[in-house]
């Protein structure tokens, strides 16, 4: 495992304001009760989703001990490694990239302490393409696309990093009235799950919009699932309605 410091130009996919916002709290990535508490709670459902869809795509069984063994996985916008680490524990060879140096450092430090061989880089997807990176079996973009200045360019770069026969998965929020009420106002100002200003509702991407952007790059969306919070159980779960939070899985034939 190693960390490279800004080895590429970091052009195109990152908003300086958004990067600065997340870097300011990089020391809290692994605090389950800190500002990233919602992502810690969300992790179980999104990792299970990734495990099951990726395992099925590559002829594995999700219930196996290491269903992603040997697969090369790229986690784009990895933050502190909240998704990268459990995916690595499922057997994948994981590379995590993020535009924020502080995020990469936090992720690298935690992975070292956990004894996980994850490669972290300060980079964006366009930077890997410019460097001639070998395509990956699976590319992830979890809670990232709503923070980038040009979603179509970002998703295009991610799609081009998927090898033929590979897969892409993302999590985001849909640009609907319900998402404004629950995912923006409710989460940030009423329940205070997130710091005020974390999200800009106008940047939310509907699943149909994401699917069209990916289709333009030759990917086929095979699954879109909503995600809802169950307050009585204190957990997130998959749901039929993707009007607020959703998970999307696509393949490259």
C-alpha positions in Angstrom: 0.0 0.0 0.0 1.3 3.4 -0.8 0.0 7.0 -1.2 1.2 9.2 -4.0 0.8 13.0 -3.6 -0.9 14.7 -6.5 0.9 12.6 -9.2 -1.5 13.8 -11.9 -2.9 17.3 -12.8 -6.2 16.7 -11.0 -8.2 18.4 -13.7 -11.9 18.2 -14.5 -13.7 16.2 -11.8 -13.1 18.1 -8.6 -14.7 21.3 -7.2 -12.2 23.2 -5.1 -14.9 24.2 -2.7 -16.2 20.7 -2.3 -12.7 19.3 -1.8 -12.0 21.9 0.9 -15.3 21.2 2.6 -14.5 17.5 3.0 -10.8 18.0 3.8 -11.8 20.3 6.7 -13.3 17.3 8.5 -10.9 14.6 7.2 -9.9 13.7 10.8 -13.4 12.6 11.5 -13.9 10.0 8.7 -13.6 7.1 11.1 -15.6 8.6 13.9 -18.9 6.7 13.9 -20.5 9.6 15.9 -18.9 12.5 14.0 -20.0 14.4 10.9 -19.8 11.2 8.8 -22.2 9.3 11.0 -24.8 9.0 8.3 -22.3 7.3 6.0 -21.3 4.8 8.7 -24.9 3.9 9.1 -25.4 3.7 5.3 -22.3 1.5 4.8 -23.9 -1.8 5.6 -26.6 -1.5 2.9 -24.4 -0.1 0.2 -21.5 -2.6 0.7 -24.0 -5.5 0.7 -25.5 -4.1 -2.6 -22.0 -3.8 -4.1 -21.1 -7.3 -2.9 -24.2 -9.0 -4.3 -24.3 -7.3 -7.7 -20.6 -7.6 -8.3 -20.5 -11.2 -7.2 -23.4 -12.0 -9.6 -21.8 -10.2 -12.4 -18.6 -12.2 -12.1 -20.2 -15.6 -11.4 -19.5 -15.6 -7.7 -21.8 -16.1 -4.7 -22.3 -13.1 -2.4 -22.5 -15.3 0.7 -19.0 -16.7 0.1 -16.2 -15.6 2.5 -14.3 -13.6 -0.2 -16.8 -13.2 -3.1 -14.7 -10.4 -4.8 -11.4 -12.2 -4.5 -8.9 -11.1 -7.2 -11.2 -8.4 -8.7 -9.5 -5.0 -9.3 -11.8 -2.3 -7.8 -11.4 1.4 -8.1 -13.2 3.6 -5.5 -13.5 7.1 -7.0 -13.9 9.8 -4.4 -12.9 7.4 -1.7 -12.8 9.9 1.1 -11.5 8.2 4.2 -11.9 4.7 2.9 -15.3 3.8 4.4 -16.2 1.7 1.3 -12.7 0.8 0.2 -11.9 -1.1 3.4 -14.9 -3.4 3.5 -14.6 -4.1 -0.2 -11.0 -5.0 0.4 -12.1 -7.4 3.1 -14.3 -9.1 0.6 -11.2 -10.1 -1.3 -10.9 -7.3 -3.9 -7.6 -5.5 -4.8 -8.7 -1.9 -4.2 -7.4 1.4 -5.4 -8.9 4.5 -3.8 -8.6 7.9 -5.4 -9.7 11.3 -4.0 -8.9 14.9 -4.9 -8.3 15.8 -1.2 -4.8 15.1 0.1 -6.1 15.1 3.7 -8.7 12.5 2.8 -6.1 10.3 1.2 -3.9 10.6 4.2 -6.7 9.7 6.6 -7.6 6.7 4.4 -4.0 5.5 4.1 -3.4 5.8 7.8 -6.5 3.9 8.8 -5.8 1.1 6.3 -2.3 0.7 7.6 -3.6 0.4 11.1 -6.1 -2.2 9.9 -3.4 -4.2 8.0 -5.2 -3.7 4.7 -3.2 -3.5 1.4 -5.2 -0.7 -0.3 -3.5 1.7 -2.7 -4.6 5.3 -2.3 -3.8 8.1 -4.6 -4.6 11.8 -4.7 -6.2 11.9 -8.2 -9.4 12.1 -10.2 -10.6 9.6 -12.8 -9.5 11.9 -15.6 -6.0 11.8 -14.2 -5.9 8.0 -14.3 -7.1 8.0 -17.9 -4.4 10.6 -18.8 -1.8 8.3 -17.2 -2.9 5.3 -19.3 -4.3 3.3 -16.3 -5.4 -0.2 -17.0 -9.2 -0.5 -16.8 -10.7 -2.0 -13.7 -13.1 -4.9 -13.1 -15.4 -2.6 -11.0 -15.5 1.2 -10.6 -17.3 2.8 -7.7 -18.6 6.3 -7.2 -20.4 6.4 -3.9 -22.0 9.7 -2.9 -19.7 11.6 -5.2 -21.5 12.7 -8.4 -23.7 15.2 -6.6 -20.5 17.1 -5.6 -18.7 17.4 -8.9 -19.0 20.4 -11.3 -19.7 18.4 -14.5 -21.5 15.1 -13.7 -21.5 14.0 -17.4 -17.8 14.4 -17.7 -17.2 12.7 -14.4 -19.4 9.7 -15.2 -17.8 9.5 -18.6 -14.3 9.3 -17.1 -15.5 6.6 -14.6 -17.1 4.6 -17.4 -13.9 4.6 -19.4 -12.0 3.1 -16.5 -14.3 0.0 -16.6 -12.9 -2.8 -18.5 -15.1 -4.6 -21.1 -17.2 -7.1 -19.2 -16.8 -5.0 -16.0 -19.2 -3.1 -13.9 -19.8 0.4 -12.4 -21.8 1.2 -9.3 -22.8 4.6 -7.8 -24.9 6.0 -4.9 -26.5 9.4 -5.0 -29.6 11.4 -4.4 -32.3 12.1 -7.0 -33.3 15.6 -7.9 -36.9 15.4 -6.7 -39.1 17.4 -4.3 -38.9 14.5 -1.8 -35.2 14.5 -2.0 -35.1 18.3 -1.3 -37.5 17.8 1.7 -35.9 14.7 3.2 -32.3 14.4 1.8 -31.5 18.1 2.0 -33.7 20.1 4.4 -34.5 17.1 6.7 -31.1 15.7 6.9 -29.2 19.0 7.3 -31.5 21.4 9.1 -34.1 19.3 11.0 -32.3 16.0 12.0 -28.9 17.6 11.7 -27.4 14.4 10.4 -25.1 16.4 8.1 -23.6 19.9 8.4 -25.8 22.6 6.8 -24.7 23.2 3.2 -23.4 19.7 2.6 -25.5 19.2 -0.4 -26.8 21.5 -3.2 -30.2 20.1 -4.3 -29.7 21.5 -7.8 -26.7 19.2 -8.3 -28.7 16.0 -7.5 -28.8 13.6 -10.4 -31.9 11.6 -11.2 -31.3 7.9 -12.0 -32.6 8.3 -15.5 -30.1 11.1 -16.1 -27.2 9.0 -14.7 -28.3 6.1 -16.9 -28.3 8.3 -20.0 -24.8 9.6 -19.2 -23.5 6.1 -18.7 -25.3 4.8 -21.8 -23.5 7.4 -23.9 -20.2 5.6 -22.8 -21.5 2.1 -23.6 -22.7 1.1 -20.2 -26.0 -0.6 -19.5 -27.8 0.0 -16.2 -29.1 -3.3 -14.8 -30.3 -2.2 -11.4 -31.6 0.9 -9.7 -32.7 0.6 -6.1 -34.0 3.1 -3.6 -32.6 3.3 -0.1 -34.7 4.4 2.8 -34.0 4.9 6.5 -36.0 2.8 8.9 -36.2 4.8 12.2 -37.6 2.1 14.4 -34.6 -0.2 13.5 -32.1 2.7 13.2 -30.8 1.4 9.9 -30.9 1.9 6.1 -32.5 -0.7 3.8 -33.1 -1.1 0.1 -36.5 0.1 -1.2 -38.4 0.1 -4.5 -38.7 3.9 -4.7 -35.4 5.7 -5.8 -37.0 9.2 -5.4 -34.6 10.2 -2.6 -31.4 8.1 -2.1 -30.6 5.4 -4.6 -28.0 2.8 -5.6 -27.3 2.1 -9.3 -25.4 -0.8 -10.9 -24.3 -0.9 -14.6 -22.3 -3.2 -16.8 -20.0 -2.7 -19.8 -20.9 -5.5 -22.3 
